[in-house]
Amino acid sequence: MVDKIKYDERNYRKHDERNKALIKKSLEECGAGRSIVTDKDNVIVAGNGVYEQAQALGLKARIIESDGKELIVIKRTDLSTTDEKRKLLAMADNRTSDTSEFDFDLLTADFDIDLLNDWDFKSFELGISADNNPDDEFNKFGEFEYANRDVEAYRSIILHFDSEDDVKNFAEITQLPIKDKTRAIYFPHKENERFKEVYE
Protein backbone atom coordinates (compact mmCIF):
# COMPACT_ATOMS: atom_id res chain seq x y z
CA MET A 1 0.00 0.00 0.00
CA VAL A 2 2.74 2.47 0.96
CA ASP A 3 4.50 2.05 -2.39
CA LYS A 4 1.34 3.21 -4.18
CA ILE A 5 1.28 6.59 -2.48
CA LYS A 6 2.72 9.34 -4.69
CA TYR A 7 3.83 12.88 -3.93
CA ASP A 8 1.97 15.83 -5.41
CA GLU A 9 4.23 17.43 -8.02
CA ARG A 10 2.32 20.69 -7.58
CA ASN A 11 2.31 20.84 -3.80
CA TYR A 12 1.17 24.31 -2.72
CA ARG A 13 3.15 24.07 0.51
CA LYS A 14 6.89 24.63 0.75
CA HIS A 15 8.87 22.55 3.24
CA ASP A 16 12.38 23.83 3.89
CA GLU A 17 15.00 21.90 5.88
CA ARG A 18 13.97 23.58 9.13
CA ASN A 19 10.34 22.57 8.67
CA LYS A 20 11.28 19.02 7.65
CA ALA A 21 13.44 18.67 10.76
CA LEU A 22 10.55 19.77 13.00
CA ILE A 23 8.12 17.35 11.33
CA LYS A 24 10.62 14.54 11.82
CA LYS A 25 11.18 15.57 15.45
CA SER A 26 7.42 15.54 16.06
CA LEU A 27 7.02 12.08 14.55
CA GLU A 28 9.99 10.73 16.51
CA GLU A 29 8.96 12.15 19.88
CA CYS A 30 5.16 12.13 19.63
CA GLY A 31 4.28 9.62 16.94
CA ALA A 32 1.85 10.29 14.09
CA GLY A 33 -0.60 13.02 15.08
CA ARG A 34 -2.92 13.22 12.10
CA SER A 35 -3.73 11.50 8.83
CA ILE A 36 -2.72 12.60 5.34
CA VAL A 37 -5.09 12.75 2.35
CA THR A 38 -4.69 11.27 -1.14
CA ASP A 39 -6.98 11.31 -4.16
CA LYS A 40 -8.30 8.14 -5.78
CA ASP A 41 -5.09 7.89 -7.79
CA ASN A 42 -3.06 7.77 -4.52
CA VAL A 43 -1.51 11.19 -5.16
CA ILE A 44 -1.15 13.14 -1.92
CA VAL A 45 -3.59 16.05 -1.56
CA ALA A 46 -2.51 17.08 1.93
CA GLY A 47 0.45 15.85 3.94
CA ASN A 48 3.37 15.68 1.52
CA GLY A 49 5.82 16.88 4.16
CA VAL A 50 4.53 14.51 6.83
CA TYR A 51 4.60 11.53 4.49
CA GLU A 52 8.16 12.28 3.40
CA GLN A 53 9.44 12.29 6.98
CA ALA A 54 7.34 9.27 7.96
CA GLN A 55 8.93 7.38 5.09
CA ALA A 56 12.38 8.46 6.24
CA LEU A 57 11.62 7.08 9.71
CA GLY A 58 10.20 3.84 8.34
CA LEU A 59 6.69 4.39 9.72
CA LYS A 60 4.02 2.12 8.31
CA ALA A 61 1.04 3.67 6.50
CA ARG A 62 -2.53 2.38 6.42
CA ILE A 63 -5.01 3.60 3.81
CA ILE A 64 -8.62 4.23 4.87
CA GLU A 65 -10.95 4.90 1.95
CA SER A 66 -13.51 7.70 2.20
CA ASP A 67 -15.74 9.78 -0.06
CA GLY A 68 -15.28 12.85 2.11
CA LYS A 69 -18.75 12.69 3.66
CA GLU A 70 -17.52 11.77 7.12
CA LEU A 71 -14.75 13.09 9.32
CA ILE A 72 -12.14 10.45 10.07
CA VAL A 73 -10.91 10.78 13.66
CA ILE A 74 -7.54 9.38 14.69
CA LYS A 75 -7.88 8.17 18.28
CA ARG A 76 -4.49 7.90 19.98
CA THR A 77 -5.09 5.16 22.55
CA ASP A 78 -1.61 5.66 24.02
CA LEU A 79 -2.38 9.22 25.15
CA SER A 80 -4.50 10.58 27.98
CA THR A 81 -5.63 14.15 28.55
CA THR A 82 -3.02 14.81 31.25
CA ASP A 83 -0.03 13.27 29.46
CA GLU A 84 2.98 15.49 28.84
CA LYS A 85 3.39 13.76 25.49
CA ARG A 86 -0.15 14.76 24.55
CA LYS A 87 0.61 18.42 25.29
CA LEU A 88 3.81 18.18 23.28
CA LEU A 89 1.94 16.70 20.32
CA ALA A 90 -0.66 19.50 20.42
CA MET A 91 2.10 22.10 20.33
CA ALA A 92 4.19 20.30 17.72
CA ASP A 93 1.23 19.81 15.39
CA ASN A 94 0.61 23.55 15.24
CA ARG A 95 4.27 24.52 15.15
CA THR A 96 5.13 22.32 12.19
CA SER A 97 2.31 23.96 10.25
CA ASP A 98 3.55 27.44 11.20
CA THR A 99 7.06 26.78 9.90
CA SER A 100 6.01 25.90 6.35
CA GLU A 101 4.69 28.40 3.82
CA PHE A 102 2.69 28.59 0.64
CA ASP A 103 4.19 28.45 -2.83
CA PHE A 104 2.50 31.62 -4.05
CA ASP A 105 3.79 31.24 -7.61
CA LEU A 106 1.98 27.91 -7.92
CA LEU A 107 -1.17 29.28 -6.31
CA THR A 108 -1.43 32.21 -8.70
CA ALA A 109 -0.70 29.91 -11.64
CA ASP A 110 -3.46 27.45 -10.71
CA PHE A 111 -6.18 29.69 -9.25
CA ASP A 112 -8.06 32.83 -10.20
CA ILE A 113 -7.15 35.81 -8.03
CA ASP A 114 -10.77 36.36 -6.96
CA LEU A 115 -10.95 32.79 -5.68
CA LEU A 116 -7.74 33.27 -3.71
CA ASN A 117 -9.15 36.49 -2.27
CA ASP A 118 -12.19 34.52 -1.11
CA TRP A 119 -9.78 32.32 0.86
CA ASP A 120 -8.30 35.43 2.53
CA PHE A 121 -5.03 35.59 0.61
CA LYS A 122 -3.78 39.18 0.49
CA SER A 123 -2.45 40.86 -2.63
CA PHE A 124 0.99 41.50 -1.09
CA GLU A 125 1.30 37.75 -0.41
CA LEU A 126 0.41 36.95 -4.01
CA GLY A 127 2.79 39.56 -5.41
CA ILE A 128 0.02 41.72 -6.86
CA SER A 129 0.86 45.40 -7.04
CA ALA A 130 -1.50 48.05 -5.68
CA ASP A 131 0.17 50.73 -7.81
CA ASN A 132 -2.66 51.25 -10.27
CA ASN A 133 -5.55 51.54 -7.87
CA PRO A 134 -4.69 51.96 -4.18
CA ASP A 135 -8.27 52.91 -3.31
CA ASP A 136 -9.58 49.57 -4.55
CA GLU A 137 -6.79 47.79 -2.70
CA PHE A 138 -7.73 49.40 0.60
CA ASN A 139 -11.46 48.92 0.13
CA LYS A 140 -10.94 45.23 -0.58
CA PHE A 141 -8.60 44.38 2.29
CA GLY A 142 -8.71 47.35 4.67
CA GLU A 143 -5.38 46.41 6.21
CA PHE A 144 -2.61 48.23 4.35
CA GLU A 145 -0.62 50.87 6.17
CA TYR A 146 0.21 52.55 2.89
CA ALA A 147 -1.09 51.94 -0.61
CA ASN A 148 1.50 52.82 -3.25
CA ARG A 149 0.41 55.45 -5.75
CA ASP A 150 3.39 56.19 -7.99
CA VAL A 151 6.45 54.34 -6.77
CA GLU A 152 7.39 50.93 -8.11
CA ALA A 153 9.28 48.58 -5.81
CA TYR A 154 12.70 47.36 -6.90
CA ARG A 155 12.06 44.16 -4.96
CA SER A 156 9.49 42.84 -2.49
CA ILE A 157 9.93 40.16 0.16
CA ILE A 158 7.68 38.72 2.87
CA LEU A 159 9.01 38.70 6.43
CA HIS A 160 7.80 36.33 9.14
CA PHE A 161 8.11 37.15 12.85
CA ASP A 162 7.90 34.69 15.75
CA SER A 163 6.76 37.25 18.33
CA GLU A 164 5.68 40.84 18.92
CA ASP A 165 9.13 41.54 20.39
CA ASP A 166 10.70 40.50 17.08
CA VAL A 167 8.43 42.97 15.26
CA LYS A 168 9.44 45.77 17.64
CA ASN A 169 13.14 44.93 17.29
CA PHE A 170 12.86 44.95 13.51
CA ALA A 171 11.06 48.32 13.57
CA GLU A 172 13.75 49.75 15.84
CA ILE A 173 16.61 48.47 13.69
CA THR A 174 15.08 49.67 10.40
CA GLN A 175 13.51 52.84 11.87
CA LEU A 176 10.23 51.98 10.16
CA PRO A 177 6.91 53.16 11.67
CA ILE A 178 5.36 49.67 11.87
CA LYS A 179 1.92 49.71 13.52
CA ASP A 180 -0.48 46.93 14.50
CA LYS A 181 -2.24 46.95 11.12
CA THR A 182 0.78 47.49 8.90
CA ARG A 183 0.82 44.91 6.10
CA ALA A 184 3.07 46.61 3.54
CA ILE A 185 5.68 49.36 3.88
CA TYR A 186 8.70 50.70 1.99
CA PHE A 187 12.32 50.70 3.11
CA PRO A 188 13.72 53.27 3.41
CA HIS A 189 10.47 54.77 4.65
CA LYS A 190 8.81 57.03 2.07
CA GLU A 191 7.44 60.43 2.90
CA ASN A 192 3.68 60.39 3.33
CA GLU A 193 2.94 62.76 0.45
CA ARG A 194 3.92 60.00 -1.98
CA PHE A 195 1.42 57.60 -0.43
CA LYS A 196 -2.14 57.42 0.69
CA GLU A 197 -2.06 57.00 4.44
CA VAL A 198 -4.83 54.71 5.59
CA TYR A 199 -4.24 54.58 9.32
CA GLU A 200 -3.16 57.55 11.42
C-alpha positions, -999 to +999 in steps of 0.1 A: +000+000+000+027+025+010+045+020-024+013+032-042+013+066-025+027+093-047+038+129-039+020+158-054+042+174-080+023+207-076+023+208-038+012+243-027+031+241+005+069+246+008+089+226+032+124+238+039+150+219+059+140+236+091+103+226+087+113+190+076+134+187+108+105+198+130+081+174+113+106+145+118+112+156+154+074+155+161+070+121+146+100+107+165+090+122+199+052+121+196+043+096+169+019+103+141-006+130+151-029+132+121-037+115+088-027+126+053-051+128+023-047+113-011-070+113-042-083+081-058-051+079-078-031+078-045-015+112-052-011+131-019-036+161-016-025+171+019+004+158+039+034+157+015+058+169+042+045+145+068+046+115+045+082+123+034+094+123+070+073+093+080+089+074+051+124+085+062+116+071+097+102+038+083+067+044+097+040+021+083+010+037+065-025+024+064-050+036+038-086+042+049-109+049+019-135+077+022-157+098-001-153+129+021-188+127+037-175+118+071-147+131+093-121+104+101-109+108+137-075+094+147-079+082+183-045+079+200-051+052+225-016+057+240-024+092+251-045+106+280-056+142+285-030+148+313+000+133+295+030+155+288+034+138+255-002+148+246+006+184+253+038+182+233+019+167+203-007+195+204+021+221+203+042+203+177+012+198+154+006+236+152+043+245+152+051+223+122+023+240+102+036+274+112+071+268+099+060+259+064+047+284+038+027+286+006+042+285-028+025+316-041+038+312-076+020+279-079-012+293-063-014+322-087-007+299-116-035+274-107-062+297-093-081+328-102-071+358-080-108+364-070-109+328-057-077+333-037-091+365-023-122+345-011-098+323+009-083+354+025-050+356+006-038+392+005-024+409-026+010+415-011+013+377-004+004+369-040+028+396-054+000+417-069+009+454-070-015+480-057+002+507-078-027+513-103-055+515-079-047+520-042-083+529-033-096+496-046-068+478-027-077+494+006-115+489+001-109+452-006-086+444+023-087+474+047-054+464+062-026+482+044-006+509+062+002+526+029-011+519-006+015+528-032+004+555-058+034+562-080+064+543-068+074+509-081+093+486-058+127+474-069+121+442-050+095+428-025+099+402+002+077+387+029+090+387+064+078+363+091+081+372+129+079+347+157+068+372+183+057+408+189+091+415+204+107+405+171+084+430+153+094+458+176+131+449+173+129+450+135+111+483+136+138+498+158+166+485+137+151+497+104+135+528+119+102+520+102+069+532+117+054+497+119+019+497+135-005+469+145-022+469+111+008+475+089+008+449+061+031+466+035+057+494+039+087+507+020+123+507+031+137+533+034+105+548+047+088+570+021+074+604+029+037+604+033+029+628+005+039+600-020+014+576-004-021+574+007-021+570+044-048+547+056-042+546+093-032+575+114 
